[in-house]
């Protein structure tokens, strides 16, 4: 297994900087996803690792040795593209064995290795079929088989599931996870799909405008985004605007127009500073507000249901407390009608105050809860 290290990588096209100082490490046998919107530089980074683009600055290392000046065909990299790029006139066996034939491997050895890989990707019995006789998922598995049959030290995947429908994407995510762990190939995976990145990767690098703005585990990226922009990109969250309050014993108060709440983290800024925080819709609990609700407990507040939409298995509510509007996902069998008065509660561990001040979103954006995705 090989370690991939990218060091201060820069790529300029004329006056445009597509990649700006990207650094990351993919540990041997791990899968790291570069996640970001179109045009953020993730595919350009992948192409530099593959040798299809020459870096303007920086270094790329396999097991500590620079490969920046090594031609693509000598890097022993396997690449799976967004398009399957299968030869239509060749059978499955011919497509998978193509790279081995180019290396001059004996026919008997090619047949043995192709049969072995087709068994791994669950395509035994499809050897004589042509690409036009395969489903999209089967074609993508042929493309992956063609890549892994050459025993690459690094595997690169450029949005390989984007051409598949939702059900096939889900099946292929499971397939790629199982295959990558079985083979132990160090993998760099490019995607704009948050679900793909979270499900597949050991680590995720979130990219905006040519830079990695956060690098961490899927749980860290999902639950502890560094800024409002990252939280918004990860989807289906509530952004809150308020003031930082006092901090003690590992808790920080956060004052909003819905109330003053506690977050189970150290304060990221000075008392009284305008800041932003987030809480996910599934972490909000709701209950009916009785005639006399009594004294509210910590992190409880009164609100009114302004919208209720049934999504099958859950109800998505919009709830309003003064100017703060939040989305709540409730999986209970009860339903609150529009206009109902409710009590909202959440655990301090689920309120996350952004380490980076959160000035990227406007106050209007900060009050809006995202719909479920």
N, C-alpha and C positions, 0 to 999 in steps of 0.2 A: 504494500500500500504506500502511496506517495503523498507527501505534504505539498500543497499548493500555497504559495505566498505571493501576494500582490503588494508592491511597495511604492507608495506615492505616485501612482500611475496617472499620467496626463495624456490626453489626446486632443489636439487642435486641428481643425479643418479651416485653414485661413484664419480669419478673425474670430471664429466660433470655437469655444472650448466645450467639447462634448463630454469629456471626462476630466475632472479637476481634483487631482490628489487622492485618488482612491487607494486605500490600503485595507487588506483583510487577509486572514489566514484560514485555509480549509484544512483541518486536521486529517490525517490519513484515514480513509474509509468513511469520512463524513460527507454529508450533502449540505451545501450552503446555497441558499436561494438569494438572488438579487431581485428585489421586489420594488417596483416603482411604476409610475405612469409612462405612457408612450413619450419617447424623446428625452428620457432622463439620463441616458448613457449606459444603461445596463447591457444592451446588446453589443455596443461598441467595446465595452470592457471584455465581454466574452470573446469577441473577435480578436482582440489583442492577445488574449491567452492562447487562442487557437493559432495565432500567427498570421491571420488574415488582414490585420491592420498593424502597422508599426507604431509603437508608442512614441509620443513626442518627448516625454520624460518618464522617469521611473523604471522599475524593474519587475520582472516576473520570474519566480524561482520554483523549481521542482526539487524538493529535498535539499534546499539551500543553494542549489546551483542555478545561476541565471540562464534562461533560455531565450532571452530577448532577441538574440541574433541567430538563433537556431531556426532553420526553415521549417515551415509547417509539417512537411512530410517526415521530418526527423524528430518531432516532438512526441510521437506515439500517443496522440490524443484521439479519442473517439468523439464525434460530434453528431448530435441528433438535432435536426433542423425543425422549424415550424412546419414546413412542407416535407412530406415523406421522401421526396426525391428518389423514388424507386424507378428502376428501368422497366418500362412497360412491356418490353419484348422478352424479358427474362422471367423465369419461374422464381418462386420463393427461394428455392435452393440456389439458383443462379445469382439472385440479388444478395443473399446472405454471404455466399462464398466469394463474391467479386473481389473484395480486398485481399483475400488470401491468394487468389489467382494472380493478382498484380504483384504479389511478393514472390511468386514462383514456387509456391508450396506444392508438394506432390498431390496428385488427385485423390489418392486414398486417404491422405491426412485431411484434405479439405472436406471430403465426405464425412469423415469421422467427427471433425470439429463442428461442421454445420449441423449434423444430426444431434450432437450434444447441446448446442445452443438452442436449436428449435425445441428441444425437450424442455429447456429452462424457461423459454418464453411461451410454452404451451401451444406450439404450432406443429407438433409431430403429426404427420399425415397430410400436411399442406404443401409438401415439397414441390409438387408438380403444378400447383396452381399459379396463376398469373395475378399481378396486382389488381386488375379489373375484376377479378373473381373474389376479392376480399372486402370485408367491411373496413371502415375507417380505423377502428381499434386494432384489427388484425394487421392492416398496413403499417400502423405505427409500431406494432410489436416486431414486424419484419425489419423496420428501420433501426430499432433498438438492437435486434439480434445482429444485424450487419455491423453495428458499432462494437458490440462487446466480443464478437467472435475473434477480433484481432488482438484481444488482450491489451487494451489501452491502459496507460498508467493514470490518466485523467479522463473523465467523461464530462463533456459539455452539452447542455441541453438548452436550446433556445425556443422557449414557449412551445414545447412539443405537443401540448394538449389543446391548443387554441382552436384547432379545426374540427374538434369533436363535439358532439352534442353533450348536454349536461350529464346524462346517465353514463355515457362512455367515458367522460372525463373522470367521473367518480370511480369507475372501475379501473381506469388506467392509473389513477393516483395510488390506489391500493397495489396494483401490479408493480409500479415503479418502486414504491417503498419496499416491497418484498424482494424484488430483484436486486436493488441497490444494496440492501443489507446482506443478502445472500452472497453477492459477488464481492462486496467490500471495496468497490471502486470509488475513489475520491471524486466527488461530483460537484460541479458548479452549474446551477439551474437558474435560468432567467424566466421571470414571469411577471405579469401585471395583476395576477389573480391572488388575492389575499388568502383564500381557502387553500389553494395549491401550496403556497409557501408555508403556511402553518402546519398543514398535514404532512408535507414531505420533508421539511428541512430540520437539521440539527441546529443551525443558526440561520438568521435572516439578516441581510443587509438592506435597509430601506434607502432607496436612492431618489433624490430630487435634484434636478438641475446639475447633473454630473458629479454629485457628491454623495457619499454615504452619510446620512444624517443620524442613523442609529443602527447599531449592530448588536445583536443579542439573540437569546433563545426565542422561539415562538411565543412562549408565555410572557417573557419580558416585553416583547414588541406589542403584544395584544393587550396586556394588562397595565403596563407601565411605559407608555409612549413618552418620549422626551418633550414633545410639543403638541400643541393643538392641531397643527397641520398633519402630523403623523397619525394622531388619533382619528382625525377626520378621514384620512386616506384608508385606515384600517376598517372603517365603516361601522354603522349601527351603534353609535355611541351618543351620549349626551354631553354637550360642552357647557360648562357653567362659568360665569364671570362673577368675581367678588373681590373681597379684600382679605389679605392675609392677616390673621390675628395672632394671639399669643401662642407660644409653643412650650410644652413641658411634658416630661415623661414619655417621649416618643410620639406625642400627638400634636397636631397643629390645627387651630381653629380657622375656619374659612367662612367669612360673612357674605351672604347673598341676600337678595330681596325675598327669598323664600324662607330664610332663617339662617342661624349660625350653626355650622356643622363641624364635626371633628373628623380629621383624616389621620390615619395611623402611619404617619411619616414625619420626618423632620421638616421644618420650614425651609423652603427654597429661597426665601427672600425676606426683606425687612417687614416688620409689623406695619400694617396700613397700606402696603403696596397693592396696587391693582394687579390681579393675577387671574389665571384660568385653571380650571380643573375639569375632570371628566368622571362620569360614572356610567356604567353600561346598563342598558334597559333591563337585562335579566337579573341585575343585582338590586333592583328596587322592589320592595314588598309593599303591597297595598291592602288596606282593610277598610271596612265601612266606618265612617265617622258617626258615632252615636250622638244623641242630642247634647250630652255633656261628655266631651272627650276627656275631660280632666287635664291633668298636667301632662304635657308631651314629654316623652323620654328623649334621650340623646339621639340626634339624627332622625327625629320625626318632624313632620310638618303637615299642615292641612293643605289640601288641594281639591280641585274640581275637575271631573272628567269632561274634556271637551271633544273627545273622539274615541270611539271604540270600534276596532276592526278585527273580525275573526279570521285567523290565518290557518285554521286546521291544527288542532293540538295546542294552540295558544291564542290569546287575545292581546292585540297591541293597542295600548291606550295612549292618548295624548292627555297629560294632566297639567293644569295650570295653577301656579301659586304666585299671585301678584303678576310680575312680568316674566317670571321664569316658566318656560314650557318644557316638559320632559316627556320622553317616550318610556313607557313601562311595558315589559313583556311578562304576562302572567299566564302560567300554565295550569291554574286551578280550573275546576269545572264551573265556578260561579262566573257571572258577568255583571259588571256595573254599567248602567245606562249612561248615556250622555247627560251631563248636568249633575251627576251624583257627587255628593261630598264625601271625600275619602281621607284617610290618613296614610301618608307615605313614610316608609322607614327603610333605612339601609345601614349596613355595618360600616364602621369607620375604615375597615381594611379595604373597602371597595371604592372609596372616594380617593381619587388620585390627583394630586396637585402637580402640574407639570414642572419638572426641574427647570426647563427653559420657559421663562415668563409667560408664554402663550399669547404674545401680542399679534400673532399672525391672523387670527380670526377677529372679525368685527363683533361688537356687542350683540348685533342682530343675529349673527351666525351662532354666537355662544349660547343663545337662548333656545335654539332649535334642536329638537330631538330627531335623530335619523330614523327612517323606517327600517323594519327588518329586511335583511337581504337573504 
